[in-house]
């Protein structure tokens, strides 16, 4: 099926990543005027014709979550009313993802509500990176292409020589074991688990560490880092078990509150994240490395535009040298 021309547009949440994606695709970002009215409402003006085009809107719903989500919904509506042939929402980070079930009575399932809002606004499909759980794909009543960042991390650690019998990949909770096992397989490394009990909102208590760590190099692998408490507790527990060094690889650097300061003061050897969420200068610190997912997203966008298999791009290297901060 022949589609209209491919066009890429960016919301205000992560324009640096969007520009990198556009560069990978060999085209400029589309002309879009974003602003706020005096009362704080979102103002959107598409500065070019999008009639009959295959539009990709890049907008993570990272903090400020509600602001970025509302902007995304209004953007989708503007492109729908502008007669775009197809609208694909590219969400490097999906906010509200952890509210995916009713843990207690009379609670909302906010992740499903957000998925409904995106579909109702007029999106035709979604392209996402490392959703908090795989089953979130089923919350959308439209096609979802889910890209794990695992291969980007695997290429990075291979480049550092952190692989093989000397390495252990650790999941900081039982729910992440499957993804940790896949990364361990990529790196021919062993697998470990930190079992924890949540002792309160935003707090975790490490109970047990499962695996053999004495004298080995450990990588804690997770999809997001918010307060940093889980990672710091796991790092200390692993060092107590004899780990030679502890690295951490996390896709989404949410960095709530003083998380970056706490991580900077922790015994972590390094923290590697992706640019799915921008890291402001005041949250950067020594031992932080940022890998880009721009090449991965650009490859997926091209495949979607040409109606090709997206899963094929998961077996292609998209590695770029990381940005490093500090010494």
Backbone as numpy.savetxt, mean C-alpha at the origin, in Angstrom:
# Nx Ny Nz CAx CAy CAz Cx Cy Cz
-10.89 -5.74 -27.99 -11.73 -4.54 -27.99 -10.86 -3.29 -27.99
-11.10 -2.40 -28.92 -10.31 -1.17 -29.00 -10.93 -0.12 -28.09
-10.12 0.41 -27.18 -10.61 1.40 -26.24 -10.16 2.79 -26.65
-10.75 3.78 -25.98 -10.32 5.16 -26.19 -8.92 5.36 -25.64
-8.34 6.52 -25.87 -6.96 6.78 -25.42 -6.81 6.68 -23.91
-5.65 6.19 -23.48 -5.32 6.06 -22.07 -4.94 7.43 -21.50
-5.55 7.79 -20.38 -5.21 9.03 -19.68 -5.11 8.74 -18.19
-4.09 9.35 -17.55 -3.85 9.16 -16.13 -4.00 10.51 -15.42
-4.78 10.51 -14.35 -5.02 11.71 -13.56 -4.68 11.43 -12.10
-4.41 12.50 -11.36 -4.04 12.33 -9.96 -4.87 13.22 -9.06
-5.36 12.62 -7.95 -5.90 13.43 -6.87 -4.75 14.08 -6.12
-5.05 14.72 -5.02 -4.01 15.45 -4.29 -3.28 14.61 -3.24
-3.71 13.37 -3.02 -3.18 12.58 -1.91 -1.74 12.12 -2.12
-1.35 11.80 -3.35 0.01 11.30 -3.60 0.42 11.63 -5.03
0.62 12.92 -5.29 0.93 13.36 -6.64 2.33 12.94 -7.08
3.25 12.78 -6.14 4.61 12.35 -6.50 4.58 10.96 -7.12
3.84 10.04 -6.51 3.71 8.69 -7.07 3.01 8.74 -8.42
1.94 9.53 -8.53 1.20 9.63 -9.79 2.09 10.14 -10.92
2.93 11.12 -10.62 3.85 11.64 -11.64 4.83 10.56 -12.08
5.31 9.77 -11.13 6.23 8.68 -11.47 5.55 7.63 -12.34
4.29 7.32 -12.04 3.54 6.37 -12.85 3.38 6.90 -14.27
3.02 8.18 -14.39 2.85 8.78 -15.71 4.16 8.75 -16.50
5.27 9.01 -15.83 6.58 8.95 -16.49 6.87 7.55 -16.99
6.55 6.54 -16.17 6.74 5.15 -16.59 5.90 4.83 -17.83
4.75 5.48 -17.94 3.85 5.25 -19.08 4.21 6.13 -20.27
5.16 7.05 -20.07 5.60 7.90 -21.17 4.61 8.98 -21.55
3.83 9.45 -20.57 2.87 10.51 -20.85 2.73 11.43 -19.65
2.30 12.68 -19.87 2.09 13.59 -18.74 0.81 13.25 -18.00
0.73 13.70 -16.77 -0.53 13.58 -16.04 -1.59 14.44 -16.71
-2.84 14.00 -16.64 -3.93 14.77 -17.20 -4.13 16.09 -16.47
-4.75 17.03 -17.16 -4.96 18.38 -16.64 -6.15 18.39 -15.68
-5.86 18.65 -14.43 -6.90 18.60 -13.40 -6.66 19.72 -12.40
-7.69 20.52 -12.16 -7.60 21.63 -11.20 -8.33 21.22 -9.93
-7.56 20.99 -8.87 -8.12 20.58 -7.58 -7.97 21.71 -6.58
-8.99 21.92 -5.78 -8.91 22.96 -4.77 -10.00 22.80 -3.74
-10.16 23.82 -2.93 -11.20 23.84 -1.91 -11.94 25.17 -1.98
-13.24 25.10 -1.84 -14.04 26.31 -1.74 -13.80 26.93 -0.36
-14.19 28.21 -0.18 -13.95 28.87 1.12 -14.50 28.11 2.32
-15.58 27.34 2.11 -16.15 26.59 3.24 -15.53 25.21 3.41
-14.49 24.90 2.62 -13.78 23.63 2.76 -14.25 22.53 1.84
-15.32 22.75 1.08 -15.80 21.73 0.15 -14.81 21.54 -1.00
-14.79 20.32 -1.55 -13.85 19.98 -2.62 -14.27 20.63 -3.93
-13.29 21.22 -4.61 -13.52 21.83 -5.92 -12.72 21.05 -6.96
-13.38 20.59 -8.03 -12.74 19.82 -9.08 -13.11 20.39 -10.44
-12.11 20.57 -11.30 -12.36 20.98 -12.68 -11.40 20.21 -13.59
-11.95 19.36 -14.45 -11.12 18.64 -15.42 -10.78 19.61 -16.54
-9.49 19.78 -16.80 -9.05 20.81 -17.74 -8.89 20.35 -19.17
-9.44 19.21 -19.52 -9.35 18.70 -20.89 -10.53 17.77 -21.14
-10.80 17.50 -22.39 -11.89 16.59 -22.72 -11.49 15.16 -22.35
-12.40 14.46 -21.68 -12.16 13.05 -21.35 -13.21 12.16 -22.01
-14.00 12.73 -22.89 -15.04 11.95 -23.57 -14.42 10.78 -24.33
-14.90 9.58 -24.05 -14.44 8.40 -24.76 -13.07 7.90 -24.36
-12.50 8.43 -23.27 -11.15 8.03 -22.87 -11.19 6.92 -21.82
-10.07 6.21 -21.70 -9.89 5.18 -20.67 -9.12 5.83 -19.53
-9.82 6.29 -18.50 -9.23 7.13 -17.46 -8.83 6.32 -16.23
-7.66 6.65 -15.71 -7.15 6.05 -14.47 -6.92 7.18 -13.47
-7.61 7.12 -12.33 -7.50 8.15 -11.29 -6.67 7.57 -10.15
-5.51 8.17 -9.88 -4.63 7.69 -8.81 -4.90 8.50 -7.55
-5.39 7.82 -6.51 -5.73 8.50 -5.26 -5.79 7.50 -4.11
-4.72 7.43 -3.28 -4.83 6.62 -2.07 -5.71 7.33 -1.05
-6.47 6.58 -0.30 -7.30 7.19 0.75 -6.57 7.10 2.08
-5.38 7.70 2.10 -4.54 7.75 3.29 -4.92 9.00 4.10
-4.38 9.13 5.31 -4.69 10.32 6.12 -4.32 11.62 5.39
-5.19 12.63 5.47 -6.51 12.64 6.12 -7.51 11.81 5.31
-7.94 10.70 5.87 -8.70 9.69 5.13 -10.00 10.24 4.57
-10.79 10.89 5.40 -12.09 11.36 4.94 -11.96 12.43 3.85
-10.97 13.30 4.00 -10.72 14.34 2.99 -10.36 13.70 1.65
-9.45 12.75 1.67 -9.01 12.12 0.42 -10.08 11.22 -0.18
-10.87 10.57 0.66 -11.96 9.74 0.16 -13.02 10.60 -0.52
-13.41 11.69 0.10 -14.43 12.56 -0.50 -13.93 13.14 -1.81
-12.66 13.52 -1.85 -12.09 14.04 -3.10 -12.15 12.98 -4.20
-11.84 11.74 -3.85 -11.89 10.66 -4.83 -13.30 10.48 -5.38
-14.29 10.46 -4.51 -15.67 10.27 -4.95 -16.12 11.39 -5.89
-15.73 12.61 -5.58 -16.10 13.74 -6.43 -15.36 13.68 -7.76
-14.11 13.23 -7.74 -13.36 13.04 -8.99 -14.05 12.01 -9.89
-14.43 10.89 -9.31 -15.11 9.85 -10.10 -16.38 10.42 -10.74
-17.14 11.17 -9.95 -18.38 11.75 -10.47 -18.10 12.72 -11.62
-17.03 13.51 -11.48 -16.68 14.46 -12.54 -16.32 13.75 -13.84
-15.57 12.66 -13.75 -15.19 11.92 -14.95 -16.39 11.20 -15.56
-17.27 10.70 -14.72 -18.48 10.05 -15.24 -19.34 11.06 -16.00
-19.50 12.25 -15.42 -20.30 13.28 -16.08 -19.58 13.86 -17.30
-18.24 13.68 -17.34 -17.47 14.11 -18.51 -17.44 13.07 -19.62
-18.20 11.98 -19.45 -18.38 10.94 -20.47 -17.12 10.14 -20.75
-16.30 9.91 -19.71 -15.17 8.98 -19.88 -15.72 7.60 -20.23
-15.05 6.90 -21.13 -15.52 5.57 -21.54 -15.43 4.58 -20.39
-14.31 4.63 -19.66 -14.11 3.73 -18.52 -13.32 4.47 -17.46
-13.67 4.25 -16.20 -13.00 4.90 -15.07 -12.43 3.82 -14.16
-11.11 3.78 -14.06 -10.44 2.86 -13.14 -9.86 3.67 -11.99
-10.24 3.31 -10.78 -9.71 3.96 -9.59 -8.46 3.21 -9.14
-7.33 3.90 -9.11 -6.07 3.31 -8.68 -5.84 3.72 -7.23
-5.95 2.75 -6.33 -5.83 3.02 -4.89 -4.57 2.34 -4.35
-3.44 3.05 -4.35 -2.23 2.46 -3.76 -2.44 2.05 -2.31
-3.31 2.80 -1.61 -3.66 2.45 -0.23 -5.17 2.63 -0.06
-5.82 1.62 0.52 -7.27 1.65 0.72 -7.57 1.89 2.19
-8.00 3.12 2.52 -8.37 3.45 3.89 -9.65 2.74 4.31
-9.84 2.62 5.59 -10.97 1.91 6.21 -10.89 0.40 6.01
-9.76 -0.10 5.50 -9.64 -1.53 5.19 -9.73 -2.41 6.43
-9.31 -1.91 7.57 -9.31 -2.75 8.78 -10.70 -2.88 9.40
-11.63 -2.04 8.96 -13.01 -2.15 9.45 -13.80 -3.04 8.49
-13.39 -4.31 8.44 -13.93 -5.24 7.44 -14.87 -6.29 8.03
-15.24 -6.14 9.30 -16.14 -7.10 9.93 -16.72 -6.46 11.19
-17.76 -7.07 11.71 -18.34 -6.62 12.97 -17.67 -7.39 14.11
-16.71 -6.76 14.77 -16.03 -7.41 15.88 -16.91 -7.43 17.12
-17.80 -6.45 17.22 -18.74 -6.37 18.34 -20.11 -5.98 17.79
-21.13 -6.11 18.62 -22.47 -5.75 18.18 -22.61 -4.27 17.88
-23.49 -3.95 16.92 -23.83 -2.58 16.56 -22.65 -1.78 16.03
-21.72 -2.46 15.36 -20.61 -1.79 14.68 -20.86 -1.81 13.17
-20.36 -0.78 12.45 -20.49 -0.78 10.99 -19.42 -1.64 10.35
-19.62 -1.99 9.10 -18.56 -2.60 8.28 -18.16 -1.53 7.28
-17.29 -0.64 7.73 -16.98 0.57 6.97 -16.28 0.29 5.65
-15.49 -0.78 5.59 -14.80 -1.11 4.34 -15.81 -1.40 3.23
-16.88 -2.10 3.56 -17.92 -2.40 2.57 -18.64 -1.12 2.15
-18.91 -0.24 3.09 -19.56 1.03 2.77 -18.72 1.84 1.79
-17.40 1.93 2.04 -16.52 2.68 1.15 -16.50 2.05 -0.24
-16.45 0.72 -0.30 -16.49 0.03 -1.60 -17.78 0.36 -2.35
-18.90 0.39 -1.63 -20.18 0.74 -2.25 -20.18 2.17 -2.77
-19.60 3.09 -2.00 -19.56 4.50 -2.41 -18.76 4.68 -3.69
-17.64 3.96 -3.80 -16.80 4.07 -5.00 -17.55 3.57 -6.22
-18.25 2.45 -6.07 -19.03 1.92 -7.19 -20.19 2.85 -7.54
-20.88 3.34 -6.53 -22.05 4.20 -6.77 -21.64 5.53 -7.41
-20.44 6.02 -7.09 -19.97 7.28 -7.68 -19.76 7.15 -9.19
-19.50 5.92 -9.67 -19.37 5.72 -11.10 -18.11 5.02 -11.56
-17.32 4.48 -10.64 -16.11 3.75 -11.04 -16.49 2.45 -11.75
-15.65 2.04 -12.70 -15.87 0.79 -13.43 -15.01 -0.35 -12.90
-13.85 -0.03 -12.35 -12.99 -1.06 -11.78 -12.02 -0.40 -10.81
-11.35 -1.23 -10.01 -10.41 -0.75 -9.00 -9.09 -1.49 -9.16
-8.00 -0.75 -9.03 -6.65 -1.31 -9.00 -6.05 -0.94 -7.65
-5.71 -1.93 -6.82 -5.26 -1.67 -5.46 -3.95 -2.39 -5.18
-3.20 -1.86 -4.22 -1.93 -2.46 -3.79 -2.07 -2.95 -2.36
-1.77 -4.22 -2.14 -1.74 -4.83 -0.80 -2.92 -4.41 0.07
-4.11 -4.85 -0.33 -5.27 -4.69 0.54 -5.02 -5.40 1.87
-5.61 -4.89 2.92 -5.34 -5.43 4.26 -5.66 -6.92 4.34
-6.71 -7.35 3.66 -7.02 -8.78 3.54 -7.48 -9.05 2.11
-7.18 -10.24 1.61 -7.56 -10.58 0.24 -9.07 -10.52 0.03
-9.83 -10.87 1.07 -11.28 -10.94 0.90 -11.92 -9.57 0.70
-11.18 -8.48 0.92 -11.72 -7.16 0.64 -12.10 -6.99 -0.83
-11.46 -7.77 -1.70 -11.81 -7.70 -3.12 -13.29 -8.02 -3.33
-13.83 -8.90 -2.50 -15.22 -9.29 -2.63 -16.20 -8.25 -2.12
-15.70 -7.19 -1.47 -16.57 -6.12 -1.00 -17.04 -5.23 -2.15
-16.29 -5.25 -3.26 -16.61 -4.40 -4.41 -17.53 -5.13 -5.37
-18.56 -4.43 -5.84 -19.45 -5.00 -6.86 -18.98 -4.59 -8.25
-17.68 -4.64 -8.45 -17.05 -4.33 -9.73 -15.69 -5.02 -9.75
-15.04 -5.13 -10.91 -13.76 -5.84 -10.98 -12.67 -5.16 -10.15
-11.88 -5.97 -9.47 -10.76 -5.48 -8.66 -9.49 -6.22 -9.08
-8.46 -5.47 -9.40 -7.13 -6.04 -9.65 -6.28 -5.74 -8.42
-5.81 -6.78 -7.76 -5.09 -6.64 -6.49 -3.61 -6.94 -6.72
-2.76 -5.94 -6.48 -1.33 -6.08 -6.70 -0.59 -6.21 -5.37
0.00 -7.33 -5.06 0.88 -7.40 -3.88 2.22 -6.74 -4.20
2.79 -6.07 -3.20 4.10 -5.44 -3.37 5.23 -6.41 -3.04
4.90 -7.65 -2.80 5.87 -8.65 -2.36 7.08 -8.75 -3.28
6.86 -8.74 -4.59 7.96 -8.90 -5.53 8.93 -7.72 -5.46
8.40 -6.52 -5.21 9.25 -5.33 -5.06 10.17 -5.51 -3.85
9.62 -5.99 -2.75 10.44 -6.24 -1.56 11.43 -7.37 -1.81
11.00 -8.43 -2.47 11.88 -9.56 -2.73 13.09 -9.13 -3.55
12.86 -8.33 -4.58 13.97 -7.83 -5.40 14.92 -6.98 -4.57
14.37 -6.17 -3.68 15.19 -5.30 -2.83 16.09 -6.12 -1.91
15.54 -7.11 -1.25 16.34 -7.89 -0.30 17.32 -8.81 -1.02
16.98 -9.26 -2.22 17.97 -10.00 -3.02 19.16 -9.09 -3.33
18.85 -7.85 -3.69 19.90 -6.88 -4.01 20.83 -6.67 -2.81
20.27 -6.75 -1.60 21.06 -6.57 -0.38 21.75 -7.86 0.06
21.44 -8.97 -0.62 22.00 -10.25 -0.23 21.34 -10.83 1.01
20.15 -10.36 1.33 19.44 -10.82 2.52 18.47 -11.92 2.10
18.97 -13.14 2.05 18.18 -14.27 1.56 18.84 -15.57 2.00
18.20 -16.69 1.71 18.79 -17.99 1.97 18.70 -18.42 3.43
19.54 -19.36 3.80 19.47 -19.97 5.12 19.74 -18.99 6.25
20.43 -17.89 5.94 20.76 -16.90 6.96 19.56 -16.02 7.32
18.50 -16.06 6.50 17.38 -15.13 6.65 16.12 -15.84 7.17
15.33 -15.09 7.93 14.03 -15.57 8.41 13.00 -14.47 8.16
11.89 -14.82 7.52 10.79 -13.88 7.31 9.77 -14.12 8.41
9.39 -13.06 9.10 8.50 -13.17 10.26 7.20 -12.42 10.01
6.09 -13.10 10.26 4.79 -12.42 10.29 4.53 -11.95 11.71
4.14 -10.67 11.88 3.89 -10.16 13.24 2.54 -10.56 13.80
1.77 -11.31 13.03 0.51 -11.86 13.55 0.13 -13.08 12.72
-0.81 -13.85 13.23 -1.21 -15.09 12.56 -1.84 -14.80 11.20
-2.59 -13.69 11.10 -3.27 -13.37 9.85 -2.35 -13.09 8.68
-1.11 -12.71 8.96 -0.18 -12.38 7.88 0.75 -13.51 7.50
0.54 -14.70 8.06 1.46 -15.82 7.82 1.54 -16.19 6.34
0.40 -16.19 5.66 0.39 -16.59 4.24 1.28 -15.68 3.42
1.15 -14.37 3.59 1.97 -13.44 2.82 3.45 -13.56 3.20
3.73 -13.76 4.49 5.11 -13.94 4.92 5.71 -15.21 4.31
4.91 -16.26 4.22 5.38 -17.52 3.61 5.72 -17.31 2.14
4.91 -16.52 1.43 5.19 -16.27 0.01 6.50 -15.50 -0.17
6.76 -14.52 0.70 8.02 -13.79 0.62 9.18 -14.69 1.00
8.99 -15.53 2.02 10.04 -16.48 2.41 10.39 -17.41 1.25
9.38 -17.87 0.52 9.63 -18.73 -0.64 10.42 -17.99 -1.71
10.09 -16.71 -1.92 10.81 -15.91 -2.92 12.29 -15.79 -2.57
12.59 -15.71 -1.28 13.96 -15.47 -0.83 14.64 -16.74 -0.32
14.01 -17.89 -0.51 14.56 -19.16 -0.01 14.91 -19.06 1.47
14.07 -18.38 2.22 14.33 -18.12 3.64 13.39 -18.95 4.51
13.71 -18.99 5.80 12.84 -19.67 6.76 11.68 -18.76 7.15
10.71 -19.33 7.85 9.52 -18.60 8.26 9.39 -18.60 9.78
9.01 -17.45 10.33 8.74 -17.34 11.76 7.46 -16.58 12.00
6.94 -16.66 13.22 5.68 -16.00 13.56 5.80 -15.38 14.96
5.26 -14.18 15.10 5.09 -13.58 16.42 3.60 -13.65 16.74
3.26 -14.34 17.81 1.87 -14.46 18.25 1.62 -13.40 19.30
0.55 -12.62 19.14 0.28 -11.53 20.06 -1.18 -11.52 20.46
-1.46 -10.85 21.56 -2.84 -10.61 21.97 -3.04 -9.12 22.06
-4.09 -8.62 21.42 -4.37 -7.19 21.45 -4.90 -6.82 22.83
-4.17 -5.95 23.54 -4.53 -5.60 24.91 -5.35 -4.32 25.01
-5.62 -3.69 23.88 -6.41 -2.47 23.85 -6.28 -1.80 22.51
-7.09 -0.77 22.23 -7.01 -0.08 20.93 -5.61 0.46 20.67
-5.02 0.05 19.56 -3.70 0.53 19.18 -2.56 -0.08 19.97
-2.85 -1.09 20.81 -1.79 -1.70 21.62 -1.76 -3.21 21.39
-0.54 -3.78 21.42 -0.39 -5.22 21.25 0.58 -5.74 22.31
0.33 -6.94 22.76 1.23 -7.58 23.72 1.81 -8.83 23.08
3.13 -8.87 22.93 3.76 -10.04 22.34 3.73 -11.19 23.33
3.22 -12.33 22.89 3.10 -13.48 23.78 4.15 -14.55 23.49
4.34 -14.86 22.22 5.21 -15.98 21.88 5.85 -15.76 20.51
7.09 -16.18 20.39 7.81 -16.10 19.13 8.09 -17.52 18.66
7.65 -17.84 17.46 7.77 -19.20 16.93 8.78 -19.21 15.79
9.85 -19.99 15.93 10.87 -20.08 14.90 12.25 -20.14 15.50
13.25 -20.31 14.63 14.65 -20.39 15.06 15.36 -19.13 14.55
15.86 -18.29 15.50 16.37 -16.97 15.11 17.81 -16.72 15.53
18.39 -17.57 16.33 19.72 -17.31 16.88 20.75 -17.10 15.78
21.40 -15.92 15.80 22.45 -15.60 14.84 21.97 -15.31 13.44
20.67 -15.19 13.23 20.14 -15.01 11.87 19.63 -13.58 11.65
19.48 -13.25 10.37 18.97 -11.93 9.96 17.46 -12.07 9.72
16.69 -11.25 10.39 15.24 -11.39 10.39 14.59 -10.22 9.65
13.54 -10.52 8.87 12.73 -9.49 8.22 11.29 -9.64 8.71
10.80 -8.65 9.43 9.38 -8.61 9.80 8.61 -8.07 8.59
7.59 -8.80 8.16 6.86 -8.43 6.94 5.38 -8.23 7.25
4.86 -7.03 6.88 3.45 -6.73 7.15 2.93 -5.79 6.07
1.61 -5.59 6.04 1.03 -4.74 4.99 1.01 -3.27 5.37
0.94 -2.95 6.67 0.92 -1.54 7.06 1.54 -1.36 8.43
2.01 -0.14 8.68 2.54 0.20 9.99 1.86 1.49 10.43
1.17 1.41 11.57 0.39 2.56 12.03 1.07 3.22 13.23
0.95 2.64 14.40 1.59 3.23 15.58 3.03 2.76 15.74
3.37 1.65 15.10 4.71 1.08 15.24 4.85 0.14 16.42
3.82 0.05 17.26 3.92 -0.76 18.46 4.16 -2.23 18.18
3.46 -2.79 17.21 3.62 -4.21 16.87 5.04 -4.50 16.43
5.57 -3.65 15.55 6.92 -3.86 15.01 7.97 -3.73 16.11
7.84 -2.72 16.95 8.83 -2.51 18.01 8.81 -3.67 19.01
7.62 -4.10 19.41 7.52 -5.23 20.34 8.10 -6.50 19.72
7.78 -6.73 18.45 8.29 -7.92 17.77 9.81 -7.86 17.64
10.34 -6.68 17.33 11.80 -6.52 17.20 12.50 -6.87 18.50
12.00 -6.34 19.60 12.62 -6.62 20.90 12.53 -8.10 21.26
11.39 -8.72 20.94 11.23 -10.15 21.23 12.18 -10.99 20.39
12.38 -10.62 19.14 13.27 -11.37 18.25 14.73 -11.21 18.66
15.12 -10.01 19.07 16.48 -9.80 19.54 16.73 -10.59 20.83
15.72 -10.66 21.67 15.84 -11.48 22.89 16.03 -12.95 22.56
15.52 -13.37 21.42 15.67 -14.76 20.99 16.95 -15.00 20.20
17.83 -13.98 20.13 19.14 -14.18 19.54 19.30 -13.73 18.11
18.32 -13.05 17.53 18.45 -12.56 16.15 19.65 -11.63 16.04
20.42 -11.79 14.96 21.61 -10.96 14.75 21.22 -9.53 14.40
20.20 -9.38 13.55 19.68 -8.07 13.19 18.22 -8.25 12.78
17.45 -7.18 12.94 16.02 -7.23 12.60 15.69 -6.09 11.66
15.23 -6.46 10.47 14.76 -5.50 9.47 13.23 -5.57 9.44
12.62 -4.57 8.86 11.17 -4.59 8.72 10.80 -4.11 7.33
9.86 -4.81 6.69 9.36 -4.45 5.36 7.84 -4.30 5.46
7.36 -3.11 5.21 5.93 -2.81 5.33 5.50 -2.00 4.12
4.40 -2.40 3.50 3.96 -1.72 2.28 3.51 -0.30 2.54
2.60 -0.11 3.50 1.95 1.19 3.68 2.43 1.90 4.95
3.19 3.01 4.82 3.69 3.74 5.99 2.67 4.76 6.50
1.69 4.29 7.28 0.66 5.21 7.80 1.27 6.17 8.82
2.13 5.67 9.70 2.87 6.49 10.68 1.95 7.43 11.46
1.03 6.88 12.22 0.13 7.70 13.04 0.86 8.27 14.25
0.49 9.48 14.64 1.04 10.09 15.84 2.55 10.17 15.83
3.18 9.67 16.90 4.64 9.74 17.03 5.31 8.45 16.58
4.66 7.70 15.69 5.19 6.40 15.26 6.61 6.51 14.70
6.86 7.52 13.86 8.18 7.62 13.24 9.27 7.88 14.28
8.96 8.70 15.29 9.94 8.95 16.35 10.21 7.69 17.16
9.17 6.93 17.44 9.34 5.68 18.20 10.15 4.67 17.40
9.89 4.59 16.11 10.63 3.66 15.26 12.09 4.08 15.13
12.32 5.40 15.04 13.69 5.90 14.94 14.49 5.55 16.19
13.82 5.49 17.33 14.50 5.18 18.60 14.56 3.69 18.89
13.97 2.88 18.04 13.89 1.43 18.26 15.18 0.75 17.82
15.38 -0.52 18.19 16.58 -1.25 17.78 16.49 -1.85 16.37
15.50 -1.47 15.57 15.41 -1.96 14.19 16.68 -1.64 13.41
17.15 -2.61 12.62 18.30 -2.37 11.75 17.91 -1.48 10.58
16.74 -1.73 9.99 16.24 -0.90 8.90 14.73 -1.07 8.79
14.09 -0.06 8.22 12.66 -0.12 7.91 12.49 0.25 6.44
11.92 -0.66 5.66 11.70 -0.43 4.24 10.20 -0.39 3.98
9.74 0.68 3.34 8.32 0.86 3.04 8.17 1.17 1.55
6.94 1.25 1.09 6.66 1.65 -0.29 6.07 3.06 -0.31
6.06 3.65 -1.50 5.56 5.02 -1.64 4.07 5.07 -1.94
3.33 4.07 -1.46 1.87 4.07 -1.61 1.25 5.24 -0.85
1.90 5.64 0.24 1.52 6.80 1.04 2.75 7.70 1.12
2.61 9.00 0.85 3.78 9.87 0.96 4.25 10.00 2.40
5.57 10.00 2.61 6.14 10.19 3.94 6.65 11.62 4.03
5.98 12.48 4.81 6.43 13.88 4.90 7.80 13.97 5.56
8.47 15.07 5.30 9.85 15.22 5.75 9.99 15.04 7.26
9.04 15.55 8.04 9.17 15.47 9.50 8.97 14.06 10.04
8.54 13.12 9.17 8.39 11.73 9.60 9.48 10.82 9.03
10.45 11.39 8.34 11.55 10.59 7.81 12.65 10.48 8.87
13.37 9.39 8.82 14.41 9.18 9.82 15.49 8.25 9.27
16.60 8.25 9.98 17.71 7.37 9.64 17.23 5.92 9.64
17.72 5.13 8.68 17.39 3.71 8.51 16.06 3.48 7.80
15.41 4.57 7.33 14.18 4.42 6.55 14.51 4.41 5.07
14.00 3.42 4.35 14.17 3.33 2.89 12.78 3.24 2.26
12.60 3.93 1.13 11.30 3.94 0.45 11.46 3.36 -0.95
10.75 2.27 -1.22 10.72 1.66 -2.55 9.51 2.18 -3.31
9.65 2.34 -4.61 8.52 2.83 -5.40 7.74 1.68 -6.03
6.42 1.86 -6.08 5.54 0.91 -6.78 5.09 1.49 -8.12
5.74 2.57 -8.56 5.32 3.24 -9.80 5.40 2.32 -11.01
6.50 1.57 -11.13 6.66 0.68 -12.27 5.62 -0.44 -12.24
5.35 -0.97 -11.05 4.34 -2.02 -10.89 2.96 -1.51 -11.31
2.60 -0.32 -10.84 1.30 0.25 -11.20 1.21 0.57 -12.68
2.28 1.12 -13.24 2.27 1.46 -14.67 2.10 0.22 -15.53
2.78 -0.86 -15.16 2.66 -2.11 -15.90 1.22 -2.62 -15.85
0.62 -2.58 -14.65 -0.77 -3.03 -14.50 -1.73 -2.15 -15.30
-1.51 -0.85 -15.28 -2.38 0.07 -16.02 -2.32 -0.23 -17.52
-1.12 -0.44 -18.03 -0.99 -0.78 -19.46 -1.74 -2.07 -19.79
-1.60 -3.05 -18.92 -2.26 -4.34 -19.18 -3.78 -4.21 -19.11
-4.27 -3.44 -18.16 -5.72 -3.22 -18.08 -6.22 -2.50 -19.33
-5.49 -1.49 -19.75 -5.90 -0.72 -20.93 -5.99 -1.59 -22.18
-5.06 -2.54 -22.30 -5.02 -3.40 -23.49 -5.76 -4.73 -23.26
-6.51 -4.83 -22.16 -7.27 -6.04 -21.85 -6.37 -7.28 -21.79
-5.20 -7.11 -21.16 -4.26 -8.21 -20.98 -4.28 -8.67 -19.52
-3.68 -9.82 -19.28 -3.63 -10.37 -17.93 -2.80 -9.48 -17.01
-3.37 -9.10 -15.87 -2.64 -8.29 -14.90 -1.73 -9.17 -14.05
-2.12 -10.41 -13.82 -1.30 -11.28 -12.97 0.09 -11.51 -13.56
0.22 -11.36 -14.87 1.53 -11.56 -15.50 2.56 -10.55 -15.01
2.12 -9.35 -14.63 3.09 -8.34 -14.20 3.64 -8.64 -12.81
3.02 -9.58 -12.10 3.50 -9.94 -10.77 4.76 -10.79 -10.84
5.07 -11.29 -12.02 6.26 -12.14 -12.20 7.37 -11.39 -12.93
7.24 -10.07 -12.99 8.22 -9.22 -13.65 8.88 -8.33 -12.61
10.20 -8.12 -12.73 10.89 -7.26 -11.77 10.51 -5.80 -12.00
10.16 -5.11 -10.91 9.84 -3.69 -10.97 10.72 -2.93 -9.98
11.94 -3.44 -9.77 12.81 -2.89 -8.74 13.50 -1.61 -9.19
13.50 -0.61 -8.32 14.29 0.61 -8.48 15.04 0.83 -7.17
16.20 1.48 -7.24 16.94 1.78 -6.03 16.06 2.58 -5.07
16.07 2.25 -3.79 15.22 2.97 -2.84 15.73 4.37 -2.55
14.82 5.23 -2.10 15.22 6.51 -1.54 15.59 6.27 -0.08
16.72 6.80 0.33 17.21 6.61 1.70 17.20 7.94 2.43
16.96 7.89 3.73 16.95 9.09 4.55 17.93 8.90 5.70
18.69 9.92 5.99 19.65 9.83 7.08 20.93 9.16 6.64
21.74 8.76 7.62 23.03 8.17 7.33 22.96 6.69 7.10
